[in-house]
């Protein structure tokens, strides 16, 4: 039950007394260890800017109804649609250590620590801005990977340059920041987006009564029990404006600009680069007005039927890059009925925009590829046969390695690393992508050294990622480390200008320590990648980075997916994913990998899985380097 403390009228009467007492306390009080400090100077003591607020303890439902706690919010000017939280309070809630909060002339300066790094924010309640000189620290959540104490699987070193400070101008989007005595107050929807989604990778849904932790699998049966959703054809106008303004802010500051929009599609699932470049220069509202007014009208509608259709259209068509998604809008997912407000009219509206953007091309091509692969005897019921993951062709001179995702079976590696060994037998390892790659090259090395066995004559390795929709970046890091000693990934942030050079070292011989000398260094071994439009995200990056390192590309241009997937929540409680502001680029940062790896030899789908056609293509692209 919500506990409400209404005290604004009393505060108006007693505030001068409180203020005087507070000033006296500030001059004489000691600062105890561990407490956040407010500068004790009469000229820098903050005041409550607006006493017309109500404090509430709002129930927080985390994962299940058996785990309920509270979040403390303020509601200013009797506006129930826009709750506020203290910045210091909320950063602490997100697990960030706040060391100090000082105030001077309208500005709060906050110093904190996260991931072992010192960070600062300057919150100006007069200008309604949040200034961050080093946003890349908040934005960078990648960590070294280990599976057991005392072992290390991947070690990551990053260097970035060109970064500039970022100022979030809340006033531009109609949001006010309020000064307080011990904290400074910012709309919950803003703090939720910037820090809960961005730092914790957690989506919190506020429905006007409670806060729910969205986990992509729960059923909150009372989510719809809110006056916000009581009439699906009559969204409150204040909520319409707040929600749309928050979408604008999220796009303008956090969207990664991957290089694709549905309205810029060239008719083949790739984007017209000139149209994308022009659209990227525009703020969200102007972009929609110029290129996609239908989505704009839906998002600003007073009908939840149109509005939720608009959210689906935003991710499926406007962004449309297949990283943007609102999975709960799948009409077949009965578990997400609470987010479609239990309304069949809404689900019907969603269905009308379900298949659009890049997805419509991927779905069609995916069906054609699987049909061709099944015809070649490589898969059953849409799944690759285990015995076809490694296949020798051309009399054992070429090894084809097929994998449909970049996977890491954590439980299996946890078990293995309890007692790791140097260069273990592949049978000891988990059956995931890393285990498969290790097995392939283990067999090549072993048989080559012994000059006997099925793999002794392998001179070419063809990675088949034609049906690979992506997966874990740590898996990509390990594979690139395995093939080239270090996984050098390059990406940028279009909003801060930061350019990242990331170097990853991995445990390549699987003994529990990262290696800087041991890697697959087969002089004279040819590498090629078979990819398609369905080679997406990590598979697309793999193809692009492999080509930069000298590998040959066969098949069809890979399908893009250049950004990390970020999380978002609308101000009225609906979660979605989008391409965030860490975007994979080529080594010179001149272009993103969104437009894919262009093939050195194009193949029709009928040739993708035909061994004679693959042999002929490999001989053509490698020429005299391919053994006859």
C-alpha positions as CSV (number, residue, x, y, z in Angstrom):
1,X,0.0,0.0,0.0
2,X,1.3,3.4,-0.9
3,X,2.2,5.5,2.1
4,X,1.6,9.2,1.5
5,X,3.1,12.1,3.5
6,X,1.4,15.3,2.6
7,X,3.1,18.2,4.3
8,X,3.4,21.0,1.8
9,X,1.1,23.4,3.7
10,X,3.0,22.8,7.0
11,X,6.3,23.2,5.3
12,X,5.3,26.6,4.0
13,X,4.7,27.8,7.5
14,X,7.7,26.2,9.1
15,X,10.2,26.5,6.4
16,X,11.9,29.7,7.6
17,X,12.4,28.0,11.0
18,X,13.8,24.9,9.3
19,X,16.1,27.0,7.1
20,X,17.6,28.9,10.0
21,X,18.1,25.7,12.0
22,X,19.7,24.0,9.0
23,X,22.1,26.9,8.5
24,X,23.1,26.8,12.2
25,X,23.6,23.1,12.0
26,X,25.8,23.4,8.9
27,X,28.1,25.8,10.6
28,X,28.6,23.7,13.7
29,X,28.0,20.0,12.6
30,X,30.8,17.5,12.3
31,X,31.0,15.3,9.1
32,X,30.9,11.7,10.0
33,X,32.9,9.1,8.1
34,X,30.9,7.5,5.3
35,X,28.3,10.2,5.0
36,X,27.7,12.2,1.9
37,X,28.9,15.7,2.5
38,X,27.1,19.0,1.7
39,X,29.5,22.0,1.7
40,X,29.0,23.9,4.9
41,X,28.9,27.4,3.8
42,X,26.1,29.9,4.1
43,X,26.5,31.0,0.5
44,X,26.4,27.5,-0.8
45,X,23.6,25.9,1.2
46,X,20.9,24.6,-1.0
47,X,17.2,25.3,-0.4
48,X,14.0,23.5,-1.2
49,X,13.1,25.1,-4.5
50,X,9.5,24.1,-4.5
51,X,7.6,23.1,-1.4
52,X,4.5,22.0,-3.3
53,X,5.4,18.3,-3.4
54,X,4.2,15.1,-1.9
55,X,6.6,12.3,-0.9
56,X,5.5,8.7,-1.4
57,X,6.9,5.3,-0.8
58,X,6.0,3.4,-4.0
59,X,5.9,-0.4,-4.0
60,X,8.7,-2.0,-6.0
61,X,8.0,-5.5,-7.4
62,X,11.2,-7.3,-8.2
63,X,10.8,-10.5,-10.2
64,X,7.9,-11.9,-8.2
65,X,5.2,-10.7,-5.9
66,X,7.0,-12.4,-3.0
67,X,9.8,-9.9,-3.3
68,X,8.4,-6.4,-2.6
69,X,10.3,-3.3,-1.4
70,X,9.9,0.4,-1.8
71,X,11.2,3.3,-3.9
72,X,10.9,6.8,-2.5
73,X,9.5,9.4,-5.0
74,X,8.4,13.0,-5.0
75,X,5.5,14.3,-6.9
76,X,5.6,18.1,-7.6
77,X,2.7,20.4,-8.3
78,X,0.2,17.6,-7.9
79,X,1.4,16.0,-11.1
80,X,0.9,12.2,-10.6
81,X,2.2,11.5,-14.1
82,X,5.8,12.6,-13.4
83,X,7.4,11.2,-10.3
84,X,10.9,12.5,-9.2
85,X,13.8,10.8,-7.4
86,X,16.9,12.3,-5.8
87,X,20.0,11.9,-7.9
88,X,22.2,10.9,-5.0
89,X,19.5,8.5,-3.8
90,X,19.0,6.9,-7.2
91,X,22.7,6.5,-8.1
92,X,23.1,4.7,-4.7
93,X,20.1,2.6,-5.5
94,X,21.9,1.6,-8.8
95,X,24.9,0.4,-6.8
96,X,27.1,3.5,-7.6
97,X,29.1,4.7,-4.6
98,X,28.4,8.4,-4.1
99,X,31.3,10.1,-2.3
100,X,30.1,13.7,-2.1
101,X,27.4,16.1,-3.2
102,X,28.2,19.8,-3.0
103,X,26.2,22.9,-4.0
104,X,27.1,26.3,-5.3
105,X,25.1,28.9,-7.2
106,X,22.5,26.6,-8.6
107,X,24.7,23.7,-9.3
108,X,25.1,20.4,-7.5
109,X,28.5,18.7,-8.1
110,X,28.3,15.0,-7.4
111,X,31.4,12.8,-7.2
112,X,31.0,9.0,-7.3
113,X,32.7,5.7,-8.1
114,X,31.7,2.9,-10.4
115,X,33.6,-0.1,-11.7
116,X,36.7,1.3,-10.0
117,X,36.5,4.6,-11.8
118,X,35.8,8.1,-10.4
119,X,32.9,9.9,-12.1
120,X,31.3,13.3,-11.7
121,X,28.0,15.0,-12.6
122,X,27.0,18.6,-12.5
123,X,23.3,19.1,-12.0
124,X,22.1,22.6,-12.6
125,X,18.5,23.1,-11.4
126,X,18.4,26.6,-12.8
127,X,19.2,25.5,-16.4
128,X,17.6,22.1,-16.0
129,X,20.8,20.3,-17.2
130,X,23.0,17.4,-16.2
131,X,26.6,17.8,-17.3
132,X,28.8,14.7,-17.4
133,X,32.5,15.1,-18.5
134,X,33.1,11.4,-18.8
135,X,29.9,9.7,-19.9
136,X,31.8,6.8,-21.5
137,X,32.5,5.5,-17.9
138,X,28.8,5.1,-17.3
139,X,28.3,3.7,-20.8
140,X,31.1,1.1,-20.6
141,X,29.9,-2.0,-18.8
142,X,32.2,-4.6,-20.3
143,X,34.3,-6.5,-17.8
144,X,36.9,-9.2,-17.7
145,X,35.3,-12.7,-17.8
146,X,36.2,-15.5,-15.4
147,X,34.4,-18.7,-14.6
148,X,36.1,-19.8,-11.3
149,X,38.0,-18.1,-8.6
150,X,41.7,-17.7,-9.5
151,X,41.1,-18.2,-13.3
152,X,40.6,-15.8,-16.1
153,X,39.0,-16.4,-19.4
154,X,39.0,-13.0,-21.1
155,X,41.0,-9.9,-20.1
156,X,39.9,-6.6,-21.7
157,X,41.9,-3.4,-22.1
158,X,40.4,-0.3,-23.6
159,X,41.8,2.9,-24.8
160,X,39.5,5.7,-26.0
161,X,40.2,9.1,-27.5
162,X,38.3,12.1,-28.9
163,X,35.6,12.0,-26.2
164,X,33.9,15.2,-25.2
165,X,31.6,16.0,-22.3
166,X,27.9,15.6,-22.7
167,X,25.2,17.8,-21.3
168,X,21.7,16.4,-21.0
169,X,19.4,19.3,-21.5
170,X,16.2,18.3,-19.7
171,X,14.5,21.6,-20.1
172,X,14.6,21.2,-23.9
173,X,12.2,18.3,-23.4
174,X,9.9,20.0,-20.9
175,X,11.5,18.4,-17.7
176,X,12.3,20.5,-14.7
177,X,15.0,19.8,-12.1
178,X,14.2,20.7,-8.5
179,X,16.7,21.7,-5.8
180,X,16.5,20.1,-2.4
181,X,18.3,20.4,0.8
182,X,20.1,17.0,0.8
183,X,19.6,16.0,-2.8
184,X,18.6,17.3,-6.1
185,X,15.5,15.9,-7.8
186,X,15.2,14.7,-11.4
187,X,12.2,13.0,-13.1
188,X,12.2,9.2,-12.5
189,X,11.8,8.4,-16.2
190,X,15.1,10.3,-16.9
191,X,17.1,8.7,-14.1
192,X,15.6,5.3,-15.0
193,X,16.7,5.7,-18.6
194,X,20.2,7.2,-18.0
195,X,21.2,5.0,-15.1
196,X,18.9,2.0,-14.4
197,X,18.7,0.9,-18.0
198,X,22.2,2.1,-19.0
199,X,24.3,1.0,-15.9
200,X,22.3,-1.8,-14.3
201,X,20.9,-3.1,-17.6
202,X,17.6,-3.3,-15.8
203,X,14.2,-2.0,-17.0
204,X,11.8,-0.7,-14.4
205,X,8.2,-0.1,-15.4
206,X,6.2,2.6,-13.5
207,X,2.5,2.3,-14.1
208,X,1.3,5.2,-11.9
209,X,0.9,3.0,-8.8
210,X,3.9,0.6,-8.6
211,X,7.3,0.0,-10.1
212,X,7.9,-3.4,-11.7
213,X,11.2,-5.1,-12.7
214,X,10.7,-6.3,-16.3
215,X,12.5,-9.6,-16.8
216,X,11.2,-10.7,-20.2
217,X,9.3,-13.6,-18.7
218,X,7.1,-12.6,-15.8
219,X,3.4,-12.0,-15.6
220,X,2.3,-9.0,-13.5
221,X,-1.4,-9.5,-13.4
222,X,-2.1,-6.2,-11.7
223,X,0.0,-4.0,-14.0
224,X,-3.1,-2.9,-15.8
225,X,-4.8,-1.9,-12.6
226,X,-3.9,1.7,-12.9
227,X,-5.9,4.8,-13.8
228,X,-3.4,5.5,-16.5
229,X,-4.8,2.6,-18.5
230,X,-8.4,2.5,-17.4
231,X,-9.7,3.8,-20.8
232,X,-7.5,2.5,-23.7
233,X,-9.0,5.2,-25.9
234,X,-8.3,8.1,-23.7
235,X,-4.6,8.5,-22.7
236,X,-4.2,11.5,-20.3
237,X,-2.8,14.4,-22.3
238,X,-0.1,15.1,-19.7
239,X,1.1,11.5,-20.0
240,X,1.0,11.7,-23.8
241,X,3.4,14.7,-23.7
242,X,5.7,13.3,-21.0
243,X,6.0,9.9,-22.8
244,X,6.7,11.4,-26.2
245,X,9.2,13.9,-24.8
246,X,11.1,11.1,-23.1
247,X,11.2,9.1,-26.3
248,X,12.7,12.2,-28.0
249,X,15.3,12.6,-25.3
250,X,16.3,8.9,-25.4
251,X,16.8,9.0,-29.1
252,X,18.7,12.3,-29.2
253,X,21.2,11.4,-26.5
254,X,21.4,7.6,-26.5
255,X,20.5,6.2,-30.0
256,X,23.6,4.7,-31.6
257,X,22.8,5.6,-35.2
258,X,23.7,2.2,-36.5
259,X,23.2,3.2,-40.2
260,X,19.7,1.9,-40.9
261,X,16.2,3.1,-40.8
262,X,13.1,1.4,-42.3
263,X,12.2,4.5,-44.3
264,X,15.8,4.5,-45.8
265,X,15.7,0.8,-46.9
266,X,16.9,0.3,-50.5
267,X,14.4,-2.5,-51.2
268,X,16.9,-5.3,-50.3
269,X,17.2,-5.0,-46.5
270,X,20.1,-2.5,-46.6
271,X,20.0,1.2,-46.2
272,X,20.4,4.2,-48.6
273,X,23.4,5.7,-46.9
274,X,22.6,9.3,-48.0
275,X,19.1,9.1,-46.5
276,X,20.5,7.7,-43.2
277,X,23.1,10.5,-43.0
278,X,20.5,13.2,-43.4
279,X,18.1,11.6,-40.9
280,X,20.9,11.2,-38.3
281,X,21.5,14.9,-38.3
282,X,17.9,15.6,-37.1
283,X,16.5,15.4,-33.6
284,X,13.9,12.7,-33.1
285,X,10.8,14.8,-33.6
286,X,12.1,16.5,-36.7
287,X,13.2,13.2,-38.1
288,X,9.8,11.7,-37.7
289,X,8.0,14.7,-39.1
290,X,10.2,14.6,-42.2
291,X,10.6,10.8,-42.8
292,X,7.9,9.0,-40.8
293,X,5.0,11.2,-39.8
294,X,2.8,8.1,-39.3
295,X,4.9,6.8,-36.5
296,X,4.9,10.3,-34.9
297,X,1.1,10.6,-35.0
298,X,0.7,7.1,-33.5
299,X,3.2,7.9,-30.6
300,X,1.3,11.2,-29.8
301,X,-2.1,9.6,-30.0
302,X,-4.5,9.7,-27.1
303,X,-5.5,6.1,-27.8
304,X,-3.4,3.3,-26.3
305,X,-4.4,1.2,-29.3
306,X,-2.6,3.6,-31.6
307,X,0.2,4.4,-29.2
308,X,1.3,0.8,-28.6
309,X,1.0,0.2,-32.3
310,X,3.3,3.2,-32.7
311,X,5.9,1.8,-30.3
312,X,5.9,-1.4,-32.3
313,X,6.2,0.5,-35.5
314,X,9.1,2.6,-34.0
315,X,11.2,-0.5,-33.3
316,X,10.1,-2.7,-36.2
317,X,10.0,-0.1,-39.0
318,X,11.4,3.3,-38.1
319,X,14.5,1.9,-36.4
320,X,13.9,-1.4,-38.0
321,X,17.5,-2.7,-37.7
322,X,16.5,-6.0,-35.9
323,X,18.3,-4.9,-32.7
324,X,15.4,-2.6,-31.9
325,X,12.6,-4.7,-30.4
326,X,9.6,-4.9,-28.1
327,X,9.4,-8.6,-27.5
328,X,6.3,-8.3,-25.4
329,X,4.3,-7.2,-28.4
330,X,4.6,-10.7,-30.0
331,X,0.9,-11.5,-30.4
332,X,1.6,-15.2,-29.7
333,X,3.1,-14.5,-26.3
334,X,0.2,-14.8,-23.9
335,X,2.6,-14.2,-21.0
336,X,2.9,-10.5,-22.0
337,X,-0.9,-9.9,-22.0
338,X,-0.3,-7.4,-19.2
339,X,1.8,-5.1,-21.3
340,X,-0.8,-5.1,-24.1
341,X,-3.3,-4.2,-21.4
342,X,-5.3,-7.4,-21.9
343,X,-6.8,-5.8,-25.0
344,X,-7.4,-7.7,-28.2
345,X,-7.8,-4.5,-30.2
346,X,-4.2,-3.6,-29.2
347,X,-2.8,-7.0,-30.2
348,X,-4.6,-6.8,-33.5
349,X,-3.0,-3.3,-34.1
350,X,0.4,-4.7,-33.3
351,X,0.0,-7.5,-35.8
352,X,-0.4,-5.0,-38.6
353,X,3.1,-3.7,-38.2
354,X,4.9,-6.9,-37.0
355,X,6.7,-7.7,-40.2
356,X,8.5,-4.6,-41.4
357,X,11.9,-3.0,-41.7
358,X,14.9,-5.2,-42.1
359,X,13.1,-8.1,-40.5
360,X,10.8,-8.7,-43.5
361,X,13.9,-9.3,-45.6
362,X,15.7,-11.4,-43.0
363,X,12.6,-13.6,-42.4
364,X,12.2,-14.3,-46.2
365,X,15.9,-15.0,-46.7
366,X,16.2,-17.0,-43.5
367,X,13.4,-19.3,-44.8
368,X,15.2,-19.7,-48.2
369,X,18.5,-20.5,-46.5
370,X,17.1,-23.1,-44.2
371,X,15.3,-24.7,-47.1
372,X,18.5,-24.9,-49.1
373,X,20.4,-26.2,-46.0
374,X,17.8,-28.9,-45.3
375,X,17.9,-29.9,-49.0
376,X,21.7,-30.4,-48.6
377,X,21.2,-32.7,-45.6
378,X,22.7,-30.3,-43.2
379,X,19.8,-29.7,-40.9
380,X,16.6,-31.2,-39.5
381,X,13.5,-29.2,-38.4
382,X,15.4,-25.9,-38.7
383,X,18.4,-27.0,-36.6
384,X,21.9,-27.7,-37.8
385,X,22.8,-31.4,-37.4
386,X,25.6,-31.9,-34.8
387,X,27.6,-34.1,-37.2
388,X,27.6,-31.3,-39.8
389,X,29.2,-28.7,-37.5
390,X,32.6,-29.8,-38.7
391,X,32.8,-31.1,-42.2
392,X,35.8,-31.9,-44.4
393,X,35.4,-31.2,-48.1
394,X,37.6,-31.3,-51.2
395,X,39.4,-34.5,-50.1
396,X,40.2,-33.1,-46.7
397,X,41.9,-29.9,-47.8
398,X,39.1,-27.6,-46.5
399,X,37.4,-27.7,-43.1
400,X,33.9,-26.1,-42.9
401,X,33.0,-24.9,-39.4
402,X,29.3,-24.2,-39.1
403,X,27.8,-22.4,-36.1
404,X,24.5,-20.6,-35.9
405,X,25.2,-18.4,-32.8
406,X,28.0,-17.0,-30.8
407,X,27.3,-19.0,-27.6
408,X,29.0,-19.6,-24.2
409,X,27.6,-22.3,-22.0
410,X,28.4,-20.8,-18.7
411,X,27.4,-23.7,-16.4
412,X,29.7,-26.0,-18.5
413,X,32.6,-23.7,-18.2
414,X,32.0,-23.1,-14.5
415,X,32.4,-26.9,-14.1
416,X,35.4,-27.2,-16.4
417,X,37.4,-24.4,-14.7
418,X,37.1,-26.1,-11.3
419,X,40.0,-28.2,-12.5
420,X,41.4,-26.9,-15.9
421,X,44.2,-28.4,-17.8
422,X,46.6,-27.1,-20.5
423,X,45.3,-27.9,-24.0
424,X,42.6,-30.3,-22.8
425,X,41.0,-32.9,-25.0
426,X,37.9,-31.4,-26.6
427,X,35.7,-34.0,-25.1
428,X,36.2,-32.3,-21.7
429,X,34.7,-29.0,-22.9
430,X,31.2,-27.7,-23.1
431,X,29.3,-28.1,-26.4
432,X,29.1,-24.4,-27.3
433,X,30.7,-22.2,-30.0
434,X,34.0,-21.9,-28.2
435,X,34.2,-25.7,-27.6
436,X,33.5,-26.3,-31.3
437,X,36.2,-23.9,-32.5
438,X,38.7,-25.3,-30.1
439,X,37.9,-28.8,-31.2
440,X,38.3,-27.9,-34.9
441,X,41.8,-26.4,-34.4
442,X,42.9,-29.0,-31.9
443,X,42.2,-31.6,-34.5
444,X,44.0,-29.7,-37.2
445,X,47.1,-29.2,-35.0
446,X,47.2,-32.7,-33.7
447,X,46.8,-34.4,-37.0
448,X,49.2,-32.0,-38.8
449,X,51.9,-32.6,-36.2
450,X,51.4,-36.4,-36.3
451,X,51.1,-36.3,-40.1
452,X,48.1,-38.7,-39.8
453,X,44.4,-38.5,-39.2
454,X,41.4,-36.9,-41.0
455,X,42.6,-33.3,-40.5
456,X,46.2,-33.6,-41.5
457,X,45.8,-32.1,-45.0
458,X,43.6,-29.1,-44.0
459,X,44.9,-25.9,-45.6
460,X,41.7,-23.9,-45.7
461,X,39.1,-23.1,-43.0
462,X,35.7,-21.9,-44.1
463,X,33.6,-20.4,-41.3
464,X,29.9,-20.8,-42.2
465,X,27.9,-18.1,-40.4
466,X,25.2,-17.9,-43.1
467,X,22.4,-18.7,-40.7
468,X,24.0,-17.1,-37.6
469,X,21.9,-14.3,-36.0
470,X,24.6,-13.2,-33.5
471,X,25.1,-13.8,-29.8
472,X,27.6,-13.0,-27.1
473,X,30.3,-10.4,-27.7
474,X,32.6,-12.3,-25.3
475,X,32.4,-15.3,-27.6
476,X,33.4,-13.1,-30.5
477,X,36.3,-11.7,-28.5
478,X,37.6,-15.2,-27.8
479,X,37.3,-16.4,-31.4
480,X,39.2,-13.3,-32.7
481,X,41.8,-13.8,-30.0
482,X,42.2,-17.4,-31.0
483,X,42.7,-16.6,-34.6
484,X,44.9,-13.5,-34.3
485,X,46.4,-13.4,-30.8
486,X,44.4,-10.4,-29.7
487,X,40.8,-9.3,-30.4
488,X,41.2,-5.7,-31.5
489,X,37.6,-4.3,-31.6
490,X,36.9,-0.7,-32.7
491,X,33.7,1.2,-31.9
492,X,32.6,4.7,-31.3
493,X,29.9,6.8,-29.5
494,X,28.4,9.3,-31.9
495,X,27.2,11.5,-29.1
496,X,30.4,12.0,-27.1
497,X,32.8,11.5,-30.0
498,X,34.6,8.8,-28.1
499,X,36.6,6.3,-30.3
500,X,37.4,3.0,-28.6
501,X,40.2,0.6,-29.3
502,X,39.6,-2.5,-27.3
503,X,42.2,-5.2,-26.9
504,X,41.1,-8.6,-25.5
505,X,43.4,-11.4,-24.5
506,X,41.8,-14.8,-23.9
507,X,42.6,-18.1,-22.3
508,X,43.4,-19.9,-25.6
509,X,44.9,-23.1,-24.2
510,X,42.2,-23.2,-21.5
511,X,44.5,-23.6,-18.5
512,X,42.9,-20.8,-16.5
513,X,45.2,-17.9,-17.6
514,X,45.0,-15.5,-20.4
515,X,47.6,-16.0,-23.1
516,X,49.6,-13.4,-25.0
517,X,51.8,-15.8,-26.9
518,X,49.7,-18.9,-27.6
519,X,47.2,-18.6,-30.5
520,X,46.4,-20.2,-33.8
521,X,49.2,-19.1,-36.0
522,X,49.0,-21.4,-38.9
523,X,51.3,-19.9,-41.6
524,X,49.8,-20.7,-45.0
525,X,46.4,-21.6,-43.7
526,X,43.6,-19.9,-45.7
527,X,40.6,-18.4,-43.9
528,X,37.2,-17.6,-45.5
529,X,33.7,-16.8,-44.2
530,X,30.5,-17.8,-45.8
531,X,27.8,-15.3,-44.9
532,X,24.4,-14.0,-45.9
533,X,22.0,-11.3,-45.1
534,X,21.0,-13.4,-42.1
535,X,24.6,-13.1,-40.7
536,X,23.6,-10.5,-38.2
537,X,25.1,-8.6,-35.2
538,X,28.1,-10.6,-33.9
539,X,28.1,-12.7,-37.0
540,X,28.2,-9.6,-39.2
541,X,31.0,-8.1,-37.0
542,X,32.9,-11.3,-37.3
543,X,32.7,-11.2,-41.1
544,X,33.7,-7.6,-41.2
545,X,36.7,-7.9,-38.8
546,X,37.8,-11.2,-40.4
547,X,37.8,-9.5,-43.8
548,X,40.0,-6.6,-42.4
549,X,42.4,-9.3,-41.2
550,X,42.7,-10.9,-44.7
551,X,39.9,-13.5,-44.7
552,X,37.9,-13.9,-47.9
553,X,34.1,-13.5,-47.9
554,X,31.9,-15.8,-49.8
555,X,28.1,-15.8,-50.4
556,X,26.1,-12.6,-49.8
557,X,26.8,-9.3,-48.1
558,X,26.4,-9.8,-44.3
559,X,23.3,-8.3,-42.7
560,X,24.5,-5.6,-40.4
561,X,23.7,-5.0,-36.7
562,X,26.5,-2.6,-35.8
563,X,25.5,-1.4,-32.3
564,X,25.3,-2.9,-28.9
565,X,21.7,-3.6,-27.7
566,X,20.5,-1.0,-25.2
567,X,17.4,-1.0,-23.0
568,X,14.7,1.7,-22.7
569,X,11.5,2.3,-20.9
570,X,8.8,4.8,-21.8
571,X,7.6,7.3,-19.2
572,X,4.3,5.4,-19.1
573,X,5.8,2.0,-18.4
574,X,6.5,0.1,-21.7
575,X,10.0,-1.5,-22.2
576,X,11.8,-1.8,-25.5
577,X,15.3,-2.4,-26.8
578,X,17.2,-0.3,-29.3
579,X,20.7,0.1,-30.9
580,X,22.7,1.9,-28.2
581,X,25.6,4.4,-28.5
582,X,28.5,1.9,-28.9
583,X,28.8,1.3,-32.6
584,X,31.3,-1.1,-34.2
585,X,33.4,0.5,-36.9
586,X,36.3,-0.4,-39.2
587,X,39.8,0.0,-37.9
588,X,40.1,3.6,-39.1
589,X,36.6,4.6,-37.7
590,X,35.7,5.8,-41.2
591,X,32.5,3.7,-41.4
592,X,30.4,1.4,-39.3
593,X,30.0,-2.3,-40.0
594,X,26.2,-1.8,-40.6
595,X,26.4,-2.3,-44.3
596,X,28.1,-5.6,-43.9
597,X,31.1,-7.4,-45.3
598,X,31.0,-7.3,-49.1
599,X,31.7,-10.8,-50.6
600,X,34.8,-11.4,-52.7
601,X,32.7,-14.1,-54.4
602,X,28.9,-13.9,-54.6
603,X,27.0,-17.2,-54.5
604,X,23.4,-18.1,-55.0
605,X,21.7,-19.8,-52.1
606,X,21.6,-23.0,-54.1
607,X,25.5,-22.9,-54.0
608,X,25.9,-22.1,-50.4
609,X,25.8,-25.7,-49.3
610,X,27.0,-27.4,-52.4
611,X,30.5,-28.7,-51.9
612,X,31.6,-28.5,-55.5
613,X,30.4,-24.9,-55.7
614,X,32.3,-24.0,-52.5
615,X,35.4,-25.7,-53.7
616,X,35.3,-23.7,-57.0
617,X,34.7,-20.4,-55.1
618,X,37.6,-21.0,-52.7
619,X,39.9,-21.8,-55.6
620,X,38.9,-18.6,-57.3
621,X,39.3,-16.3,-54.4
622,X,42.6,-17.8,-53.1
623,X,44.1,-18.5,-56.6
624,X,47.6,-20.0,-56.4
625,X,47.4,-20.0,-52.6
626,X,44.8,-22.7,-52.7
627,X,46.4,-26.1,-53.1
628,X,45.4,-28.0,-56.2
